[in-house]
Structure formats: structure tokens, C-alpha cells
Amino acid sequence: MRRWLIQLRKEQQLTQQQIADGAHIDRAYYAQIENGTRNPSMAVASQIASFLHVNPSLFFTQHLSEPFVIALANSPIIVAHCDLELRYTWMFNPHPDFDINTVIGKRDDELDVNEGTIALMNLKKKVIESGKSLREMIAFPLSEGLLYYDVFCQPMYNQQGDIIGAATASTMQS
């Protein structure tokens, strides 16, 4: 089951039919994608993702290459994408305080408001506005206390060369 997809649909107050119509697919097919009994093709994933403003790779995260997953699983590294509105469109290996099912489609300030989330949002804004990669040390108050992350942020581009968001790779510092 794709809980993140169901959660995103409900948060956007959309029906399965509305998403199916927006993605130009049959509602029954969309329902099967949502409940995990069918996997979409890359084209269909892109159509649904475009309608919902998320990254189509979310549909295939469970199929990431084994070496990538093994290298990052349980590591202090978080990789994420956001759109121009700073809403998460993809995330891998979030901190245990966050559930991927609730992060997608949200901004940092909708998840928690603190100096760390504000600094992260400002970093992503600067990258999107300038088109230049930036790196910054940011402290986040999390369940284990104040954790410091070395955050590298770079712009993401579409095929036409327009900035469509930002990608971050964050490493917890000990």
C-alpha cells in the first residue's frame, strides 16, 4: 500500500476519480496503484506526480538499487527534493522523528517550526532564487536533543533548464 499517496490525496482533498482524471487514467487503475496491487509505468507515474506536484521517483523508491539502499539505510544521511513552494516531493532515509508518509507534500514549517526548519527553508529559498548550490550547518531540535546537520543544497532543473525546486543532502554531524 502506498500510504504516502493516500495521505497526499486526502490532504489535497481530492478523490481517486479527480486524480485519475487529472492523470488521464482509469479510476480503477489509479486505485490499484494507490493500494499497491499495481505499479505504474514511468509515464503514468509522471502523469500522477505532475498532477500532485511530487517527484515520480516516489513510486519506485522501493526499487532503488540495493547498493544505494544498503549504503544509506540507518546512516546519518538524508536526501530530499522540494518544489518551488518548498514542499517535499521526494525523500529518502528521513530522521526517525519523521514519517515519509506525512512528509511528502509538506513544507518544513508545516512539520515543525523551530530555528532549524526556518534556516533550512531559507537555504532552499536562496538556492532556488540564485540558481547556485549552497552548503550550511543547521541545528535541529529533535527527539535526541539538538542535532547538527551539514546540509548541501542545489537547484533542480527541468529539461528546458528552468529551476523546478531544490535537492538537499544532509549529513548528521557527531
Kinemage of the C-alpha trace (Angstrom):
@kinemage 1
@onewidth
@group {chain A} dominant
@subgroup {mainchain}
@vectorlist {calphas} color= white
{ca met a 1} P 0.000 0.000 0.000
{ca arg a 2} L 1.251 3.478 -0.839
{ca arg a 3} L 0.248 5.275 2.367
{ca trp a 4} L 2.056 8.443 1.285
{ca leu a 5} L -0.115 8.609 -1.853
{ca ile a 6} L -3.353 8.127 0.083
{ca gln a 7} L -2.262 10.727 2.657
{ca leu a 8} L -1.333 13.223 -0.067
{ca arg a 9} L -4.659 12.732 -1.856
{ca lys a 10} L -6.610 13.238 1.362
{ca glu a 11} L -4.596 16.310 2.365
{ca gln a 12} L -5.293 17.867 -1.026
{ca gln a 13} L -8.970 16.931 -0.566
{ca leu a 14} L -9.047 15.015 -3.820
{ca thr a 15} L -10.940 11.882 -4.766
{ca gln a 16} L -9.411 8.959 -6.601
{ca gln a 17} L -11.547 9.953 -9.582
{ca gln a 18} L -10.161 13.511 -9.610
{ca ile a 19} L -6.575 12.255 -9.613
{ca ala a 20} L -7.347 9.652 -12.273
{ca asp a 21} L -8.959 12.335 -14.441
{ca gly a 22} L -6.018 14.693 -13.878
{ca ala a 23} L -3.554 11.953 -14.800
{ca his a 24} L -5.690 10.754 -17.742
{ca ile a 25} L -6.051 7.196 -16.444
{ca asp a 26} L -8.928 4.976 -15.323
{ca arg a 27} L -10.038 5.348 -11.681
{ca ala a 28} L -9.809 1.599 -11.068
{ca tyr a 29} L -6.213 1.603 -12.327
{ca tyr a 30} L -5.405 4.541 -10.048
{ca ala a 31} L -6.995 2.699 -7.079
{ca gln a 32} L -4.760 -0.309 -7.786
{ca ile a 33} L -1.701 1.958 -7.881
{ca glu a 34} L -2.736 3.561 -4.602
{ca asn a 35} L -3.330 0.247 -2.821
{ca gly a 36} L -0.081 -1.193 -4.194
{ca thr a 37} L -1.525 -4.047 -6.253
{ca arg a 38} L -0.225 -2.466 -9.495
{ca asn a 39} L 2.844 -0.447 -10.273
{ca pro a 40} L 2.515 2.414 -12.724
{ca ser a 41} L 4.685 2.733 -15.787
{ca met a 42} L 7.146 5.626 -15.697
{ca ala a 43} L 4.779 7.587 -17.975
{ca val a 44} L 1.766 7.046 -15.697
{ca ala a 45} L 3.834 7.758 -12.577
{ca ser a 46} L 4.934 11.024 -14.205
{ca gln a 47} L 1.324 11.959 -15.040
{ca ile a 48} L 0.131 11.313 -11.473
{ca ala a 49} L 3.199 13.012 -9.992
{ca ser a 50} L 2.715 16.055 -12.194
{ca phe a 51} L -0.916 16.348 -11.113
{ca leu a 52} L 0.013 16.024 -7.410
{ca his a 53} L 3.232 18.092 -7.646
{ca val a 54} L 5.561 15.351 -6.426
{ca asn a 55} L 8.558 13.565 -7.884
{ca pro a 56} L 7.622 10.457 -9.927
{ca ser a 57} L 10.530 8.534 -8.395
{ca leu a 58} L 8.413 8.226 -5.230
{ca phe a 59} L 6.560 5.399 -6.947
{ca phe a 60} L 9.795 3.457 -7.395
{ca thr a 61} L 11.655 4.184 -4.148
{ca gln a 62} L 11.247 0.568 -3.061
{ca his a 63} L 13.114 -0.412 -6.251
{ca leu a 64} L 16.207 1.709 -5.613
{ca ser a 65} L 19.396 -0.153 -6.293
{ca glu a 66} L 20.436 -2.403 -3.442
{ca pro a 67} L 23.916 -0.829 -3.017
{ca phe a 68} L 22.309 2.633 -2.660
{ca val a 69} L 19.797 1.436 -0.074
{ca ile a 70} L 22.386 -0.569 1.880
{ca ala a 71} L 24.814 2.352 1.902
{ca leu a 72} L 22.244 4.860 3.182
{ca ala a 73} L 19.933 2.740 5.338
{ca asn a 74} L 20.437 3.623 9.003
{ca ser a 75} L 23.107 6.141 8.038
{ca pro a 76} L 23.125 9.773 9.173
{ca ile a 77} L 22.364 10.910 5.594
{ca ile a 78} L 19.019 12.288 4.399
{ca val a 79} L 18.346 13.013 0.727
{ca ala a 80} L 15.322 15.081 -0.315
{ca his a 81} L 13.744 17.130 -3.111
{ca cys a 82} L 11.332 20.043 -2.819
{ca asp a 83} L 9.382 22.093 -5.344
{ca leu a 84} L 9.410 25.868 -5.809
{ca glu a 85} L 6.955 26.219 -2.902
{ca leu a 86} L 9.429 24.256 -0.734
{ca arg a 87} L 7.050 21.289 -0.450
{ca tyr a 88} L 8.764 17.911 -0.265
{ca thr a 89} L 8.369 15.937 -3.480
{ca trp a 90} L 10.729 13.077 -2.538
{ca met a 91} L 12.711 11.968 0.485
{ca phe a 92} L 14.959 9.055 1.342
{ca asn a 93} L 16.105 7.997 4.800
{ca pro a 94} L 14.373 10.656 6.943
{ca his a 95} L 15.265 11.081 10.621
{ca pro a 96} L 13.209 8.667 12.782
{ca asp a 97} L 11.170 11.625 14.116
{ca phe a 98} L 9.597 11.926 10.647
{ca asp a 99} L 7.464 9.501 8.688
{ca ile a 100} L 7.832 9.613 4.896
{ca asn a 101} L 4.044 9.175 4.646
{ca thr a 102} L 3.474 12.526 6.364
{ca val a 103} L 6.414 14.495 4.925
{ca ile a 104} L 5.588 14.375 1.192
{ca gly a 105} L 3.663 17.433 0.066
{ca lys a 106} L 4.520 19.406 3.195
{ca arg a 107} L 6.854 22.328 3.877
{ca asp a 108} L 9.302 22.211 6.786
{ca asp a 109} L 7.259 24.805 8.681
{ca glu a 110} L 4.191 22.557 8.379
{ca leu a 111} L 6.097 19.713 10.017
{ca asp a 112} L 7.677 21.729 12.845
{ca val a 113} L 8.600 25.353 13.429
{ca asn a 114} L 11.987 25.968 15.008
{ca glu a 115} L 15.251 27.732 14.154
{ca gly a 116} L 16.454 24.692 12.191
{ca thr a 117} L 13.413 24.398 9.935
{ca ile a 118} L 13.425 28.149 9.303
{ca ala a 119} L 17.154 28.041 8.422
{ca leu a 120} L 16.584 25.062 6.097
{ca met a 121} L 13.724 26.823 4.332
{ca asn a 122} L 15.841 29.971 3.930
{ca leu a 123} L 18.708 27.906 2.482
{ca lys a 124} L 16.404 26.285 -0.076
{ca lys a 125} L 14.884 29.684 -0.988
{ca lys a 126} L 18.370 31.156 -1.583
{ca val a 127} L 19.328 28.235 -3.824
{ca ile a 128} L 16.130 28.462 -5.853
{ca glu a 129} L 16.401 32.255 -6.220
{ca ser a 130} L 20.133 32.344 -7.045
{ca gly a 131} L 20.419 29.107 -9.013
{ca lys a 132} L 23.635 28.386 -7.074
{ca ser a 133} L 24.451 25.500 -4.773
{ca leu a 134} L 24.982 26.327 -1.105
{ca arg a 135} L 26.152 24.478 1.968
{ca glu a 136} L 25.305 25.301 5.562
{ca met a 137} L 25.489 23.779 9.042
{ca ile a 138} L 21.997 23.751 10.579
{ca ala a 139} L 20.917 22.688 14.097
{ca phe a 140} L 17.563 20.938 14.568
{ca pro a 141} L 15.888 20.195 17.906
{ca leu a 142} L 14.916 16.530 17.563
{ca ser a 143} L 13.971 13.736 19.961
{ca glu a 144} L 17.630 13.041 20.896
{ca gly a 145} L 18.298 16.733 21.535
{ca leu a 146} L 19.917 19.355 19.333
{ca leu a 147} L 21.370 17.667 16.227
{ca tyr a 148} L 23.624 19.400 13.714
{ca tyr a 149} L 23.385 18.632 10.015
{ca asp a 150} L 25.775 19.637 7.254
{ca val a 151} L 23.237 20.476 4.519
{ca phe a 152} L 24.238 20.710 0.861
{ca cys a 153} L 21.524 22.193 -1.332
{ca gln a 154} L 21.472 22.573 -5.092
{ca pro a 155} L 18.875 23.685 -7.638
{ca met a 156} L 16.904 21.115 -9.623
{ca tyr a 157} L 16.141 21.796 -13.285
{ca asn a 158} L 13.593 20.505 -15.781
{ca gln a 159} L 14.506 19.516 -19.351
{ca gln a 160} L 14.027 23.121 -20.512
{ca gly a 161} L 16.620 24.337 -17.992
{ca asp a 162} L 14.127 26.022 -15.651
{ca ile a 163} L 14.607 25.670 -11.905
{ca ile a 164} L 11.804 23.475 -10.546
{ca gly a 165} L 12.966 23.093 -6.942
{ca ala a 166} L 15.904 22.166 -4.777
{ca ala a 167} L 17.652 18.946 -3.773
{ca thr a 168} L 19.301 18.523 -0.392
{ca ala a 169} L 21.746 16.008 1.001
{ca ser a 170} L 22.084 16.344 4.769
{ca thr a 171} L 24.634 14.569 6.939
{ca met a 172} L 24.313 14.465 10.719
{ca gln a 173} L 27.455 15.631 12.468
{ca ser a 174} L 28.656 13.911 15.612
